[in-house]
Amino acid sequence: MKNGMTECRGFTLIELMVSLVIALVAILAATQMYLGSREANRLQAMQATLSEDGRFALSMLQRVLTQAGFRPNPTLTLGGASPVTAASATSASVRFIADGTNQVGCDGSVLPNNANAVRTLTIAGGVGRLQCDAVDWIAPVGGASELVDFRLDFGVDNGPTTVKDFGCGPDVVVSVSKTGDCVADTYVLATAQATPLQIVAVKACIVLRSEESGRSFAKAAAYKDCSNGDVANSQNDNRLYRTFRSTILIRNPVK
């Protein structure tokens, strides 16, 4: 005779093992998704850092280089100095007279007029960093970007002869004509290869890499160096690389 109590039945060993396997698979899938999401977030953060650092460096280069040759009054001179000079492709000295309002120093602050004194700012690319005088524009500190390659090409105006009001460069006939038309005809790696007063533009190239590394891009695609050559990331250093370029006009060439 049944006693009216419900019969209780537990899980078998096989059922427990199947349940454990399913749970482990689910945990493994969730872990992989989490790790993939975290690595993707790191990748995006590193790409954003490269972009921000590259844009900042180019913007400062543009701001400083376009000041070359500026004089608040056209009667003022640079004392015989050239607006922009460089002994190599990785540095340049920029000279101008600040008006106390629109010109900035290497740190981005407005420069005072200082009795019409000629200012000189020097930009130089070195191992891992890009500097303007003693100010770091690119410096590998705490997850920032590192400078891999840096190059400045100087645009030379070789003519034709143009009327003084619109021309650039040394005088052909004083108060009548100039040697150039303010348009770059060729680019050289150093102003020593050309008359500095003929420099009317600068091509700037910066190659940055992430200071941090990530497993998901161990075999990164080749990038363009500043000589426009394809460089394979043969080091497999797990880092991101990015090239930035800009052509900067010298707004105040000697006329």
N, C-alpha and C positions, 0 to 999 in steps of 0.2 A: 504494500500500500504506500502511495506517495505521501510524503510528509508535508507537501505544499511549499517547500523552500525551492527557490530558483537555483539551478545548478550553475556554479561559477567555473569558468574555463579561462586559463591564462594564455599568454603568447607562447608559441613553440620557439625553440632555439633558432629554427630557420627563419621564422618571421622577425625575430629580434635582429638577426644578422642582416636581413634584407633592409630593415628600417635603418640600421646603423650605416649601411652602405649608402642609402639614399640621402641620409643626413650629411654624411661626409662629402658626397658629391655636391650637395647644395652649398655647404660651407666653403668648399674649394672654389666653386664658381663665384660665390660672393666675394671671396678673398681676391681672386683674379680680377674681378671687376673693380674692386677698390684700388688695387695696386695700379691697374691700367688707368683709372681715373686720376689717381694721384700723380702718376708720371706725365699724363697729358696736361694736368694743371701746371706742373713744373716746366714742361716744354713751353707752354703758352707764356708763363712768367718770364722765362729766359728770352723768348722771342721779343716780348714787350720791352725788356731791359735793353736788348741790343738795339731795337728801333729807337727807343728814347735816347740812348747814349749817342747813337749815330746822328740823329736829327739835331741833338744839342750841339755836338761838335761841329757839324756843318753850318749850323746857324751862327755859332760864334766865329767860325772862319769867315763866313760871309760878312758878318758885322764888322770885324776888324779889317779885313782886306779892302772892303769898299771905302774905308776911311783914308786909304793911301792917297797922299797928295792934297788932302783937303786943306784949304786956307779960308778963314772967315772973311778975309778981305783979299780980292784978287791982286792987290799991290804987294801982298806979303809973299815971301819966298821960303823955301826950305833950306836956305843957306847953301845952295849948291848940292844938297843931298838928293838922292833919287827917291821917289815915292815908295818903291818896293824893290828890294834886292835880296839875293840869296846866293850862297856859295854852293848849295847842293839842292837836290830834289826833296829833301826832308826838312827844310827850314826856310823861313823868310822873315825879313825885317820890314816893317811897315812904318812909314814916317808921315806925319801930318801935324797940323796946328789945330788944337781943339777950340771950339767956340764957346765952351762952357755949358752947352745945352744938349747937343746931339751926338757927340763922340763919346765912346765908352772905352774903358780899360779892359784888361784881360779878364777881370772878374765881373764884367758887365755893368759896373757902376759908371755914372757920368763923370767925365774928366773936366776939371775947371780949366779956364782959359790960360791961367798962369803966365800972363804977360806975353802972349803970343809965342811962347817957347815951342820949339819943335819937339814933338813926342816921337818916341821909337818903341814899338812893340815887336817882340821877336817870338815867332811861332816855331816850334820844333817837335818832331816826332822821334821818340826813342824806344827803348825796349819796354813794351807793354803799356806805354803811356804817351799822351799827347799834351804838350804844355804850351802856354803862352806866358813868357817870362817865368815867374815862379808859380803860376797858377795851373793846377791840373785840370784839363778838360776831360781827359780819359785817364783813369787810374784804377788798376785792379785792386779794389778794396771791398771786402765783404759781399761778394756776389755780383760785382759790377762787370763791365766789359774790359777786355784787354786789346790793346792795339797790336795788330799783326803786321800791317803794311800801311805805309803813308807815303804819298807822293804829291808834289806840286809841279805842274807844268806851266811855264810862263808864256803867255801869248804875245808875240812880237809883231808890231805894226811896221811893215816894210814899205809902206807907201800905198798909193801914189801921193805926190805932193798936193797939198790942199790949202785953201785960203786960211789965214791965221785964225779967224773966228771959229772955224769948224774943225781945224786940224789938230794933230797931236805931235809931240816930239820936238826936237831941236828946230831952231829957225833955219829956213832956207834963205829967205830974204827977211830981215828984221822988220816986224810989224806988218808983213805982207803975206808970207806963206810959211807952212810947216812941212816937215818931211813926211808925215803920215796922215791917214784918214780916220784914225781911232778904231780900226778894225784889225783884229789879229789875223795875220796871214800864215803864221807858223807858230809852233809851240816848242820850247826848249826846256831842258831839265834844270838849268841854272841861269840866272841873269848874267853870269860871267860869259855866257855864250852869245850875248847880245848886248846892245847898248841899253842900260837900265831905263833910260828915258823913253824907250820904244815899247815898254811893257804896258799893255792895255787890258790884259785879262789874265786870269789864273784858273787853271783846271785843278781841282782838288779831288783826291781819292783817299778814302779811309777804308781799311778792312779791319773789322772787329771780330772777336770771338768771345763766347761766353766764358766767364771764369769758372762757372760750375759745369758739371758734366751730367749726362743722363744716358741710361742704357738704351733707350728707344731710338737713339740716333747715332749708334756706334759707327755705322758706315754712312756718314753724311755725304750728300752729293758734292761734287766738285764746285768750287767757287772761283770767281774771277779775281786775280790779283790786280795790283795797280799798274802792271804792264799789260793788262788785258789778256793775260794768259790763263788757261784753265789749270787750276791746281787741284789735284785729287787729295782728299783727306786721307792720305795713306797712313797717317799716324793712328787712325782709329781712336782718337783721344776722347770720344764721347762728348764733343763740344760742338756748339753751333757757330757757323761763320756767316758773316754778311758784309757785302761791299756797298759803300756809299760814294756817290760821285756828284760833283756840281761844278759848273763853270761860273766864275765870279768876275764881273766886269769891274775894272778900275774906273770909278765914276769921275775922278778928278785927275786925269792924266795931265802931264805938263803940256801947256799950250803956248 
